[in-house]
Amino acid sequence: MEIVPKQPTVKAPGERFTGDAWYDVIAAGQEPSRIRVNVVRFAPGARNAWHAHALGQTVHVTEGIGRIQSRGGDVTEIRPGDTIHTPPGEWHWHGAAPGHFMTHLAMWEGPGEGQGPESEWGDLVTDAEYNEPPAK
């Protein structure tokens, strides 16, 4: 057994996030484990850039109200208890709804040694994309 002391909270980088967001790394698996788990806290209106994960991603909302969208799909409102899975290679973004904080667990796996990057990052989500009314 290993108890890992809590590491400092990290401010999310501006080249990958719009607005203020912070994350805590919960798990950064070492081979043979490749699990990655972060707690991510978004201020109202904050969101990450378009991105895709080589092996997919699962997001579980723990607090607040958020938004998520897959490329070409509708903006969808997400709430505590919602769990969203994006399959491998699906471009998407997620963040807080306007006027609300949102916290989620982000879980994904890194590919094995020499099998490419675990995530690809694209453009920041525009205000027009973010402000699309959520689908009912």
CYANA upper distance limits for C-alpha pairs under 8 A (distance plus 0.5 A):
  7 GLN  CA     24 ASP  CA      7.75
  7 GLN  CA     25 VAL  CA      7.93
  8 PRO  CA     24 ASP  CA      7.67
  9 THR  CA     22 TRP  CA      7.04
  9 THR  CA     23 TYR  CA      6.23
  9 THR  CA     24 ASP  CA      5.52
  9 THR  CA     25 VAL  CA      8.43
 10 VAL  CA     22 TRP  CA      5.98
 10 VAL  CA     23 TYR  CA      5.84
 10 VAL  CA     24 ASP  CA      6.88
 11 LYS  CA     20 ASP  CA      8.16
 11 LYS  CA     21 ALA  CA      6.67
 11 LYS  CA     22 TRP  CA      4.95
 11 LYS  CA     23 TYR  CA      7.09
 12 ALA  CA     16 ARG  CA      7.90
 12 ALA  CA     17 PHE  CA      6.96
 12 ALA  CA     20 ASP  CA      7.76
 12 ALA  CA     21 ALA  CA      5.86
 12 ALA  CA     22 TRP  CA      5.67
 12 ALA  CA     23 TYR  CA      7.22
 13 PRO  CA     17 PHE  CA      6.58
 14 GLY  CA     18 THR  CA      6.83
 14 GLY  CA     19 GLY  CA      8.29
 15 GLU  CA    124 LEU  CA      8.05
 16 ARG  CA     48 ASN  CA      6.24
 16 ARG  CA     49 ALA  CA      5.62
 16 ARG  CA    121 TRP  CA      7.77
 16 ARG  CA    123 ASP  CA      8.49
 16 ARG  CA    124 LEU  CA      7.09
 17 PHE  CA     21 ALA  CA      7.80
 17 PHE  CA     46 ALA  CA      7.61
 17 PHE  CA     47 ARG  CA      6.18
 17 PHE  CA     48 ASN  CA      4.67
 17 PHE  CA     49 ALA  CA      6.09
 17 PHE  CA    124 LEU  CA      7.35
 18 THR  CA     46 ALA  CA      5.89
 18 THR  CA     47 ARG  CA      5.95
 18 THR  CA     48 ASN  CA      6.70
 18 THR  CA     49 ALA  CA      7.86
 18 THR  CA    124 LEU  CA      7.42
 18 THR  CA    125 VAL  CA      8.10
 19 GLY  CA     43 ALA  CA      7.58
 19 GLY  CA     45 GLY  CA      7.12
 19 GLY  CA     46 ALA  CA      4.76
 19 GLY  CA     47 ARG  CA      7.21
 20 ASP  CA     42 PHE  CA      6.78
 20 ASP  CA     43 ALA  CA      6.02
 20 ASP  CA     46 ALA  CA      6.18
 21 ALA  CA     40 VAL  CA      7.50
 21 ALA  CA     41 ARG  CA      6.01
 21 ALA  CA     42 PHE  CA      4.91
 21 ALA  CA     43 ALA  CA      6.55
 21 ALA  CA     46 ALA  CA      6.98
 21 ALA  CA     47 ARG  CA      8.13
 22 TRP  CA     40 VAL  CA      6.29
 22 TRP  CA     41 ARG  CA      5.79
 22 TRP  CA     42 PHE  CA      7.21
 23 TYR  CA     38 ASN  CA      6.81
 23 TYR  CA     39 VAL  CA      5.94
 23 TYR  CA     40 VAL  CA      4.83
 23 TYR  CA     41 ARG  CA      6.66
 24 ASP  CA     38 ASN  CA      6.00
 24 ASP  CA     39 VAL  CA      5.69
 24 ASP  CA     40 VAL  CA      7.13
 25 VAL  CA     36 ARG  CA      8.50
 25 VAL  CA     37 VAL  CA      6.80
 25 VAL  CA     38 ASN  CA      5.06
 25 VAL  CA     39 VAL  CA      7.14
 26 ILE  CA     36 ARG  CA      8.11
 26 ILE  CA     37 VAL  CA      5.78
 26 ILE  CA     38 ASN  CA      5.79
 26 ILE  CA     39 VAL  CA      7.49
 27 ALA  CA     35 ILE  CA      7.21
 27 ALA  CA     36 ARG  CA      5.70
 27 ALA  CA     37 VAL  CA      5.41
 27 ALA  CA     38 ASN  CA      7.48
 28 ALA  CA     34 ARG  CA      7.66
 28 ALA  CA     35 ILE  CA      6.67
 28 ALA  CA     36 ARG  CA      5.26
 28 ALA  CA     37 VAL  CA      7.24
 29 GLY  CA     33 SER  CA      5.46
 29 GLY  CA     34 ARG  CA      5.14
 29 GLY  CA     35 ILE  CA      5.45
 29 GLY  CA     36 ARG  CA      6.64
 30 GLN  CA     34 ARG  CA      6.55
 34 ARG  CA    109 GLU  CA      5.67
 34 ARG  CA    110 GLY  CA      5.67
 34 ARG  CA    111 PRO  CA      7.60
 34 ARG  CA    112 GLY  CA      8.00
 35 ILE  CA    107 MET  CA      7.76
 35 ILE  CA    108 TRP  CA      6.50
 35 ILE  CA    109 GLU  CA      5.03
 35 ILE  CA    110 GLY  CA      7.12
 36 ARG  CA    106 ALA  CA      8.39
 36 ARG  CA    107 MET  CA      6.08
 36 ARG  CA    108 TRP  CA      5.72
 36 ARG  CA    109 GLU  CA      6.13
 36 ARG  CA    110 GLY  CA      7.69
 37 VAL  CA    105 LEU  CA      7.23
 37 VAL  CA    106 ALA  CA      6.07
 37 VAL  CA    107 MET  CA      5.03
 37 VAL  CA    108 TRP  CA      7.20
 38 ASN  CA    105 LEU  CA      6.19
 38 ASN  CA    106 ALA  CA      5.72
 38 ASN  CA    107 MET  CA      7.20
 39 VAL  CA    103 THR  CA      7.54
 39 VAL  CA    104 HIS  CA      6.33
 39 VAL  CA    105 LEU  CA      5.12
 39 VAL  CA    106 ALA  CA      6.86
 40 VAL  CA    103 THR  CA      6.10
 40 VAL  CA    104 HIS  CA      6.01
 40 VAL  CA    105 LEU  CA      6.82
 40 VAL  CA    106 ALA  CA      7.60
 41 ARG  CA    101 PHE  CA      7.92
 41 ARG  CA    102 MET  CA      6.46
 41 ARG  CA    103 THR  CA      4.92
 41 ARG  CA    104 HIS  CA      7.27
 42 PHE  CA     46 ALA  CA      6.00
 42 PHE  CA     47 ARG  CA      7.41
 42 PHE  CA     95 GLY  CA      6.69
 42 PHE  CA     96 ALA  CA      6.05
 42 PHE  CA    101 PHE  CA      6.21
 42 PHE  CA    102 MET  CA      5.78
 42 PHE  CA    103 THR  CA      6.71
 43 ALA  CA     96 ALA  CA      6.91
 43 ALA  CA    100 HIS  CA      7.54
 43 ALA  CA    101 PHE  CA      5.31
 43 ALA  CA    102 MET  CA      7.36
 44 PRO  CA     96 ALA  CA      5.84
 44 PRO  CA     97 ALA  CA      6.49
 44 PRO  CA     98 PRO  CA      5.72
 44 PRO  CA     99 GLY  CA      5.51
 44 PRO  CA    100 HIS  CA      5.14
 44 PRO  CA    101 PHE  CA      5.34
 44 PRO  CA    102 MET  CA      7.98
 45 GLY  CA     95 GLY  CA      7.64
 45 GLY  CA     96 ALA  CA      5.85
 45 GLY  CA     97 ALA  CA      6.04
 45 GLY  CA     98 PRO  CA      5.15
 45 GLY  CA     99 GLY  CA      7.33
 45 GLY  CA    100 HIS  CA      7.92
 46 ALA  CA     95 GLY  CA      6.13
 46 ALA  CA     96 ALA  CA      6.08
 46 ALA  CA     97 ALA  CA      8.31
 47 ARG  CA     93 TRP  CA      7.59
 47 ARG  CA     94 HIS  CA      6.14
 47 ARG  CA     95 GLY  CA      4.34
 47 ARG  CA     96 ALA  CA      6.77
 47 ARG  CA    125 VAL  CA      8.06
 48 ASN  CA     93 TRP  CA      6.32
 48 ASN  CA     94 HIS  CA      6.51
 48 ASN  CA     95 GLY  CA      6.78
 48 ASN  CA    124 LEU  CA      7.53
 48 ASN  CA    125 VAL  CA      7.75
 49 ALA  CA     93 TRP  CA      6.41
 49 ALA  CA    121 TRP  CA      7.34
 49 ALA  CA    122 GLY  CA      6.80
 49 ALA  CA    123 ASP  CA      6.28
 49 ALA  CA    124 LEU  CA      4.67
 49 ALA  CA    125 VAL  CA      5.85
 50 TRP  CA     91 TRP  CA      6.61
 50 TRP  CA     92 HIS  CA      5.78
 50 TRP  CA     93 TRP  CA      5.49
 50 TRP  CA    121 TRP  CA      6.64
 50 TRP  CA    122 GLY  CA      5.56
 50 TRP  CA    123 ASP  CA      6.27
 50 TRP  CA    124 LEU  CA      6.66
 50 TRP  CA    125 VAL  CA      6.80
 51 HIS  CA     90 GLU  CA      8.41
 51 HIS  CA     91 TRP  CA      5.65
 51 HIS  CA     92 HIS  CA      6.09
 51 HIS  CA     93 TRP  CA      6.93
 51 HIS  CA    119 SER  CA      7.42
 51 HIS  CA    120 GLU  CA      6.00
 51 HIS  CA    121 TRP  CA      4.93
 51 HIS  CA    122 GLY  CA      6.15
 52 ALA  CA     56 GLY  CA      7.85
 52 ALA  CA     88 PRO  CA      7.71
 52 ALA  CA     89 GLY  CA      5.58
 52 ALA  CA     90 GLU  CA      5.82
 52 ALA  CA     91 TRP  CA      5.06
 52 ALA  CA     92 HIS  CA      6.95
 52 ALA  CA    119 SER  CA      6.09
 52 ALA  CA    120 GLU  CA      5.84
 52 ALA  CA    121 TRP  CA      7.27
 53 HIS  CA     57 GLN  CA      6.87
 53 HIS  CA     87 PRO  CA      8.45
 53 HIS  CA     88 PRO  CA      6.23
 53 HIS  CA     89 GLY  CA      6.01
 53 HIS  CA     90 GLU  CA      7.66
 53 HIS  CA     91 TRP  CA      8.48
 53 HIS  CA    108 TRP  CA      8.03
 53 HIS  CA    118 GLU  CA      6.19
 53 HIS  CA    119 SER  CA      4.81
 53 HIS  CA    120 GLU  CA      6.97
 54 ALA  CA     88 PRO  CA      5.58
 54 ALA  CA     89 GLY  CA      5.92
 54 ALA  CA    110 GLY  CA      7.93
 54 ALA  CA    111 PRO  CA      7.50
 54 ALA  CA    117 PRO  CA      7.56
 54 ALA  CA    118 GLU  CA      5.65
 54 ALA  CA    119 SER  CA      6.38
 54 ALA  CA    120 GLU  CA      8.41
 55 LEU  CA     87 PRO  CA      7.47
 55 LEU  CA     88 PRO  CA      4.95
 55 LEU  CA     89 GLY  CA      7.65
 55 LEU  CA    108 TRP  CA      7.54
 55 LEU  CA    109 GLU  CA      6.65
 55 LEU  CA    110 GLY  CA      7.56
 55 LEU  CA    111 PRO  CA      7.50
 55 LEU  CA    118 GLU  CA      7.76
 56 GLY  CA     85 HIS  CA      7.75
 56 GLY  CA     86 THR  CA      5.90
 56 GLY  CA     87 PRO  CA      4.85
 56 GLY  CA     88 PRO  CA      4.35
 56 GLY  CA     89 GLY  CA      7.08
 56 GLY  CA     90 GLU  CA      7.86
 56 GLY  CA    108 TRP  CA      6.79
 56 GLY  CA    109 GLU  CA      8.03
 57 GLN  CA     85 HIS  CA      6.22
 57 GLN  CA     86 THR  CA      5.77
 57 GLN  CA     87 PRO  CA      7.16
 57 GLN  CA     88 PRO  CA      7.97
 57 GLN  CA    106 ALA  CA      7.58
 57 GLN  CA    107 MET  CA      6.20
 57 GLN  CA    108 TRP  CA      5.12
 57 GLN  CA    109 GLU  CA      8.13
 58 THR  CA     83 THR  CA      7.40
 58 THR  CA     84 ILE  CA      6.08
 58 THR  CA     85 HIS  CA      4.87
 58 THR  CA     86 THR  CA      6.88
 58 THR  CA    106 ALA  CA      6.52
 58 THR  CA    107 MET  CA      5.61
 58 THR  CA    108 TRP  CA      6.87
 59 VAL  CA     83 THR  CA      6.12
 59 VAL  CA     84 ILE  CA      5.68
 59 VAL  CA     85 HIS  CA      6.97
 59 VAL  CA    104 HIS  CA      6.86
 59 VAL  CA    105 LEU  CA      6.08
 59 VAL  CA    106 ALA  CA      5.16
 59 VAL  CA    107 MET  CA      6.74
 60 HIS  CA     80 PRO  CA      8.24
 60 HIS  CA     81 GLY  CA      7.16
 60 HIS  CA     82 ASP  CA      6.34
 60 HIS  CA     83 THR  CA      4.85
 60 HIS  CA     84 ILE  CA      6.97
 60 HIS  CA    104 HIS  CA      5.81
 60 HIS  CA    105 LEU  CA      5.61
 60 HIS  CA    106 ALA  CA      7.22
 61 VAL  CA     78 ILE  CA      7.73
 61 VAL  CA     79 ARG  CA      6.58
 61 VAL  CA     80 PRO  CA      5.24
 61 VAL  CA     81 GLY  CA      6.13
 61 VAL  CA     82 ASP  CA      6.06
 61 VAL  CA     83 THR  CA      7.02
 61 VAL  CA    102 MET  CA      7.98
 61 VAL  CA    103 THR  CA      6.52
 61 VAL  CA    104 HIS  CA      4.66
 61 VAL  CA    105 LEU  CA      6.95
 62 THR  CA     79 ARG  CA      8.21
 62 THR  CA     80 PRO  CA      5.21
 62 THR  CA     81 GLY  CA      6.64
 62 THR  CA    102 MET  CA      8.26
 62 THR  CA    103 THR  CA      6.16
 62 THR  CA    104 HIS  CA      5.79
 62 THR  CA    105 LEU  CA      7.79
 63 GLU  CA     79 ARG  CA      7.62
 63 GLU  CA     80 PRO  CA      5.65
 63 GLU  CA    101 PHE  CA      8.18
 63 GLU  CA    102 MET  CA      5.96
 63 GLU  CA    103 THR  CA      5.56
 63 GLU  CA    104 HIS  CA      7.49
 64 GLY  CA     79 ARG  CA      6.81
 64 GLY  CA     80 PRO  CA      6.94
 64 GLY  CA     96 ALA  CA      8.21
 64 GLY  CA    100 HIS  CA      6.72
 64 GLY  CA    101 PHE  CA      5.82
 64 GLY  CA    102 MET  CA      4.72
 64 GLY  CA    103 THR  CA      6.94
 65 ILE  CA     77 GLU  CA      7.56
 65 ILE  CA     78 ILE  CA      6.37
 65 ILE  CA     79 ARG  CA      5.44
 65 ILE  CA     80 PRO  CA      7.75
 65 ILE  CA     96 ALA  CA      6.61
 65 ILE  CA     97 ALA  CA      6.20
 65 ILE  CA    100 HIS  CA      6.38
 65 ILE  CA    101 PHE  CA      7.04
 65 ILE  CA    102 MET  CA      5.84
 66 GLY  CA     77 GLU  CA      6.18
 66 GLY  CA     78 ILE  CA      5.45
 66 GLY  CA     79 ARG  CA      6.86
 66 GLY  CA     94 HIS  CA      7.73
 66 GLY  CA     95 GLY  CA      5.97
 66 GLY  CA     96 ALA  CA      4.52
 66 GLY  CA     97 ALA  CA      4.95
 66 GLY  CA    100 HIS  CA      7.97
 66 GLY  CA    101 PHE  CA      8.09
 66 GLY  CA    102 MET  CA      6.12
 67 ARG  CA     75 VAL  CA      6.98
 67 ARG  CA     76 THR  CA      5.99
 67 ARG  CA     77 GLU  CA      5.08
 67 ARG  CA     78 ILE  CA      6.09
 67 ARG  CA     94 HIS  CA      6.09
 67 ARG  CA     95 GLY  CA      5.97
 67 ARG  CA     96 ALA  CA      6.40
 67 ARG  CA     97 ALA  CA      6.09
 67 ARG  CA    134 PRO  CA      8.24
 68 ILE  CA     75 VAL  CA      6.25
 68 ILE  CA     76 THR  CA      5.87
 68 ILE  CA     77 GLU  CA      7.12
 68 ILE  CA     78 ILE  CA      7.56
 68 ILE  CA     92 HIS  CA      7.74
 68 ILE  CA     93 TRP  CA      6.18
 68 ILE  CA     94 HIS  CA      4.72
 68 ILE  CA     95 GLY  CA      7.10
 69 GLN  CA     73 GLY  CA      6.67
 69 GLN  CA     74 ASP  CA      6.51
 69 GLN  CA     75 VAL  CA      5.18
 69 GLN  CA     76 THR  CA      6.68
 69 GLN  CA     92 HIS  CA      5.95
 69 GLN  CA     93 TRP  CA      6.14
 69 GLN  CA     94 HIS  CA      7.14
 70 SER  CA     74 ASP  CA      7.76
 70 SER  CA     75 VAL  CA      8.24
 70 SER  CA     90 GLU  CA      7.47
 70 SER  CA     91 TRP  CA      6.31
 70 SER  CA     92 HIS  CA      4.66
 70 SER  CA     93 TRP  CA      7.27
 71 ARG  CA     90 GLU  CA      8.01
 71 ARG  CA     91 TRP  CA      5.97
 71 ARG  CA     92 HIS  CA      6.16
 74 ASP  CA    134 PRO  CA      7.31
 74 ASP  CA    135 ALA  CA      6.47
 75 VAL  CA    130 TYR  CA      8.18
 75 VAL  CA    132 GLU  CA      7.11
 75 VAL  CA    133 PRO  CA      7.38
 75 VAL  CA    134 PRO  CA      5.26
 75 VAL  CA    135 ALA  CA      6.57
 76 THR  CA    134 PRO  CA      5.38
 76 THR  CA    135 ALA  CA      6.05
 76 THR  CA    136 LYS  CA      8.34
 77 GLU  CA     97 ALA  CA      8.10
 77 GLU  CA    134 PRO  CA      6.39
 77 GLU  CA    135 ALA  CA      8.07
 78 ILE  CA     82 ASP  CA      6.77
 86 THR  CA     90 GLU  CA      6.70
 86 THR  CA     92 HIS  CA      8.35
 93 TRP  CA    125 VAL  CA      8.04
 95 GLY  CA    102 MET  CA      7.52
 96 ALA  CA    100 HIS  CA      6.66
 96 ALA  CA    101 PHE  CA      6.10
 96 ALA  CA    102 MET  CA      5.43
 96 ALA  CA    103 THR  CA      8.47
 97 ALA  CA    101 PHE  CA      7.67
 97 ALA  CA    102 MET  CA      7.99
109 GLU  CA    118 GLU  CA      7.73
110 GLY  CA    117 PRO  CA      8.08
110 GLY  CA    118 GLU  CA      5.25
111 PRO  CA    115 GLN  CA      6.23
111 PRO  CA    116 GLY  CA      7.29
111 PRO  CA    117 PRO  CA      7.61
111 PRO  CA    118 GLU  CA      6.30
125 VAL  CA    129 GLU  CA      6.75
125 VAL  CA    130 TYR  CA      6.99
126 THR  CA    130 TYR  CA      6.68
127 ASP  CA    131 ASN  CA      6.34
128 ALA  CA    132 GLU  CA      6.91
